[in-house]
Amino acid sequence: MTTLDAEKPLIKPEGMMAKYVGKKVLVVGAHPDDIELGAGGTVARLAASGSDVRMVVVCTPNNLKARNEESKAAARELGAKIEFLYDQREMRVEDIKSYELVSRIDQLVRELDPAVVITHAASNFHHDHVLVYKACQAAQRLHFFDMLCFYPNSCHPVTTPFHPQAYVDISDVIGKKMAAIHKHTTQFTCRGLTTDHYVGVAREYGRLAGCEYAEGLEISRINLG
């Protein structure tokens, strides 16, 4: 397991973001680039607002060294720390025994005591993403934390049901989100894939949220206090 620290600039927190100022935030993605694609703007907003954001990548299915290095560079761009749960060999989440994955997520929750866990949504095109969602959901039995789920992501646009109940204004950090995505050259540049549709998604959610760019989040559990 490796960890990377990053400096955090300051953006005045507003709305629900203020709830997590000075608190620990755990963001879990199945593979490198999942977090950046689904919640890169939210991570950047939280980190810049004074939250202690930990990005966790469960495993890397291919190009292990290159993709993990890209993830570290992306985390620096977003102002977050990063860990890799399984960084010794290339593998998929479905290769991990379900009880073992739950145990590893449990360990993270016990160690960090996060105010919020942000992860994949229940409805997802990729089965690995669903397995990570279920492991994070199981950790809710340990103690209370907010749990939010980000946009179903894939390198190619896919149609997957997603119904966000909360929106994060990422207008000030859309550049950071896209810069972090562009760190993943093995997934996009080297394969000739574009990333324009992620700007389009953020613009559409921004229209719904009354701002220029936004990310949508499904609420699994939240304490409004």
Backbone torsions as a table, in degrees:
resi	resn	phi	psi	omega
1	MET	NA	127.0	-178.8
2	THR	-118.6	150.1	-177.1
3	THR	-131.3	144.2	179.3
4	LEU	-131.5	128.3	177.0
5	ASP	-95.6	151.6	179.3
6	ALA	-141.3	150.4	176.6
7	GLU	-74.2	153.0	-178.5
8	LYS	-120.4	120.9	170.9
9	PRO	-72.8	179.8	-175.7
10	LEU	-122.1	125.0	170.7
11	ILE	-124.0	134.0	-179.1
12	LYS	-63.2	120.1	-179.8
13	PRO	-73.2	141.5	178.8
14	GLU	-135.8	158.0	177.2
15	GLY	59.5	-139.5	-177.0
16	MET	-65.7	-25.2	179.6
17	MET	-58.9	-32.4	-178.9
18	ALA	-63.4	-23.3	-179.3
19	LYS	-63.0	-25.8	-173.2
20	TYR	-106.8	9.2	177.6
21	VAL	-62.2	129.4	179.6
22	GLY	73.8	4.1	-178.7
23	LYS	-105.4	163.6	177.9
24	LYS	-88.9	136.5	-179.4
25	VAL	-123.0	127.3	179.3
26	LEU	-109.5	121.3	180.0
27	VAL	-119.3	118.4	-172.2
28	VAL	-114.9	126.3	176.1
29	GLY	-124.2	148.9	-178.9
30	ALA	-66.2	-44.2	-173.3
31	HIS	-134.7	166.3	171.2
32	PRO	-55.2	140.2	178.6
33	ASP	84.8	-15.7	-179.0
34	ASP	-60.4	-46.0	-177.6
35	ILE	-66.0	-43.7	-178.9
36	GLU	-61.5	-42.8	-178.9
37	LEU	-68.1	-43.6	-174.9
38	GLY	-86.1	-32.5	-172.3
39	ALA	-147.1	25.7	-178.9
40	GLY	-59.2	-39.7	178.6
41	GLY	-67.3	-39.9	178.2
42	THR	-63.9	-42.6	177.4
43	VAL	-60.5	-46.0	-179.4
44	ALA	-62.7	-42.4	178.5
45	ARG	-62.3	-46.8	-178.8
46	LEU	-63.5	-45.6	-179.4
47	ALA	-63.2	-42.3	-179.2
48	ALA	-71.4	-19.8	-179.3
49	SER	-90.9	-0.5	175.8
50	GLY	105.1	10.4	174.6
51	SER	-83.2	151.1	176.3
52	ASP	-93.4	95.9	-171.0
53	VAL	-97.1	125.1	176.1
54	ARG	-113.3	114.3	173.0
55	MET	-88.2	133.3	179.4
56	VAL	-125.2	121.9	175.5
57	VAL	-101.9	123.3	-176.1
58	VAL	-69.0	-53.3	-178.5
59	CYS	-158.1	170.3	-177.7
60	THR	-125.2	118.7	-174.0
61	PRO	-79.4	-20.2	-178.8
62	ASN	-159.1	164.4	178.5
63	ASN	47.3	50.2	-170.5
64	LEU	-48.7	-58.3	-174.7
65	LYS	-63.6	-47.4	-177.0
66	ALA	-64.2	-46.0	-176.0
67	ARG	-69.2	-35.3	177.3
68	ASN	-68.5	-36.9	176.1
69	GLU	-66.0	-38.2	176.7
70	GLU	-62.8	-39.0	178.8
71	SER	-64.0	-39.8	177.9
72	LYS	-63.1	-42.5	178.8
73	ALA	-65.1	-39.0	178.6
74	ALA	-65.9	-40.4	178.7
75	ALA	-62.5	-40.4	176.7
76	ARG	-61.4	-40.6	179.6
77	GLU	-61.0	-38.0	-177.6
78	LEU	-85.9	-13.7	179.9
79	GLY	83.4	26.7	-176.5
80	ALA	-116.7	166.8	170.3
81	LYS	-90.6	161.7	-179.1
82	ILE	-142.7	144.4	175.2
83	GLU	-133.3	153.8	174.7
84	PHE	-121.5	119.1	-176.6
85	LEU	-69.6	-42.0	-179.5
86	TYR	-127.5	95.2	-174.1
87	ASP	-117.9	16.3	-178.0
88	GLN	-93.3	-23.6	-179.7
89	ARG	-154.8	162.0	177.8
90	GLU	-74.1	133.1	-177.9
91	MET	-163.8	168.6	175.0
92	ARG	-112.6	160.6	179.9
93	VAL	-60.5	-36.0	-179.0
94	GLU	-65.8	-13.3	175.6
95	ASP	-80.3	-12.7	-178.0
96	ILE	-93.4	133.2	176.3
97	LYS	-60.5	138.1	-173.2
98	SER	-58.7	-41.2	-179.1
99	TYR	-67.9	-29.7	179.0
100	GLU	-70.5	-42.8	178.5
101	LEU	-63.3	-44.3	177.8
102	VAL	-59.0	-41.6	-180.0
103	SER	-63.2	-39.1	179.9
104	ARG	-69.1	-39.8	177.2
105	ILE	-67.6	-40.7	175.8
106	ASP	-55.4	-44.4	-178.8
107	GLN	-60.9	-42.6	178.2
108	LEU	-61.7	-44.8	-179.0
109	VAL	-64.4	-40.4	178.7
110	ARG	-66.2	-41.1	-177.4
111	GLU	-71.0	-43.1	-172.9
112	LEU	-90.5	-28.3	-174.7
113	ASP	49.3	59.1	-174.8
114	PRO	-70.3	149.2	173.4
115	ALA	-76.2	-27.0	-179.5
116	VAL	-150.3	142.8	172.1
117	VAL	-113.7	128.7	179.2
118	ILE	-117.8	126.4	-175.5
119	THR	-152.4	-170.7	179.2
120	HIS	-62.0	156.8	175.6
121	ALA	-84.8	162.2	-178.6
122	ALA	-64.7	-36.8	178.9
123	SER	-91.5	113.4	-176.5
124	ASN	-148.1	147.2	178.9
125	PHE	-68.6	-35.1	-174.4
126	HIS	-98.9	125.1	-177.6
127	HIS	-62.7	-34.8	177.3
128	ASP	-56.6	-37.7	-179.7
129	HIS	-66.1	-39.8	179.0
130	VAL	-64.7	-39.3	179.6
131	LEU	-63.4	-38.9	178.4
132	VAL	-68.2	-40.8	175.8
133	TYR	-56.8	-47.2	-177.7
134	LYS	-63.5	-37.7	178.9
135	ALA	-67.0	-40.3	177.5
136	CYS	-68.2	-39.1	178.2
137	GLN	-61.8	-40.1	179.7
138	ALA	-63.1	-30.9	-179.1
139	ALA	-67.8	-14.0	179.1
140	GLN	-64.5	-17.7	179.4
141	ARG	-71.8	-17.4	-175.2
142	LEU	-71.6	-50.1	176.7
143	HIS	-170.0	175.0	-174.7
144	PHE	-77.7	134.6	165.6
145	PHE	-152.2	151.1	173.9
146	ASP	-65.9	147.9	175.7
147	MET	-135.1	124.2	-178.5
148	LEU	-124.9	149.4	-175.7
149	CYS	-123.8	134.0	-174.9
150	PHE	-96.7	168.7	-176.0
151	TYR	-51.7	129.9	177.0
152	PRO	-58.4	125.2	-172.0
153	ASN	-119.2	153.8	175.5
154	SER	-160.9	155.0	177.7
155	CYS	-63.5	-30.8	175.4
156	HIS	-102.9	142.2	176.4
157	PRO	-59.4	132.0	178.2
158	VAL	-132.2	155.3	177.8
159	THR	-97.8	109.8	-179.1
160	THR	-135.6	132.5	179.8
161	PRO	-58.0	130.4	179.2
162	PHE	-153.2	125.8	-174.5
163	HIS	-129.9	82.3	-178.0
164	PRO	-67.2	141.7	174.5
165	GLN	-108.9	-7.4	179.5
166	ALA	-135.3	149.4	-179.6
167	TYR	-131.2	139.5	177.4
168	VAL	-111.1	122.5	177.7
169	ASP	-71.1	112.9	-179.8
170	ILE	-113.1	21.4	-177.4
171	SER	-56.6	-37.5	-178.2
172	ASP	-78.3	-14.4	-174.5
173	VAL	-126.7	13.4	178.8
174	ILE	-59.4	-32.7	177.6
175	GLY	-64.6	-39.8	178.0
176	LYS	-66.9	-41.6	178.2
177	LYS	-58.4	-49.7	-176.7
178	MET	-69.4	-35.6	176.9
179	ALA	-63.8	-39.0	178.3
180	ALA	-66.1	-42.5	177.3
181	ILE	-60.3	-41.0	-176.3
182	HIS	-71.8	-11.0	173.2
183	LYS	-68.1	-22.2	-176.5
184	HIS	-87.9	67.9	-175.4
185	THR	-66.9	-31.8	-179.4
186	THR	-64.8	-26.7	-178.6
187	GLN	-90.2	-30.3	-173.4
188	PHE	-116.3	-70.3	-175.1
189	THR	-55.7	-47.9	-176.4
190	CYS	-68.7	-18.1	-179.3
191	ARG	-106.5	2.7	178.3
192	GLY	69.2	26.4	-179.1
193	LEU	-96.4	142.9	178.7
194	THR	-92.1	164.5	178.7
195	THR	-121.1	9.0	-175.0
196	ASP	-58.8	-32.4	-175.8
197	HIS	-66.9	-21.9	177.2
198	TYR	-73.8	-31.6	172.2
199	VAL	-66.9	-41.2	179.2
200	GLY	-62.9	-41.4	177.4
201	VAL	-62.2	-45.4	179.7
202	ALA	-63.7	-35.8	178.8
203	ARG	-68.4	-40.9	-179.9
204	GLU	-66.3	-43.7	176.9
205	TYR	-66.5	-32.2	175.2
206	GLY	-63.1	-40.4	177.8
207	ARG	-60.8	-41.1	179.5
208	LEU	-69.8	-30.0	-176.2
209	ALA	-94.5	-3.9	179.0
210	GLY	79.3	30.0	176.9
211	CYS	-142.0	-179.0	-175.3
212	GLU	-74.1	-48.9	179.8
213	TYR	-135.6	142.1	179.2
214	ALA	-149.9	161.5	169.5
215	GLU	-115.2	139.3	178.5
216	GLY	-94.3	145.1	179.0
217	LEU	-133.3	132.4	170.7
218	GLU	-82.6	139.4	-179.3
219	ILE	-96.1	114.3	174.2
220	SER	-86.6	-40.1	177.2
221	ARG	-162.8	139.0	179.3
222	ILE	-154.7	141.6	175.5
223	ASN	-104.3	111.9	-178.6
224	LEU	-83.6	-5.6	174.3
225	GLY	60.0	NA	NA
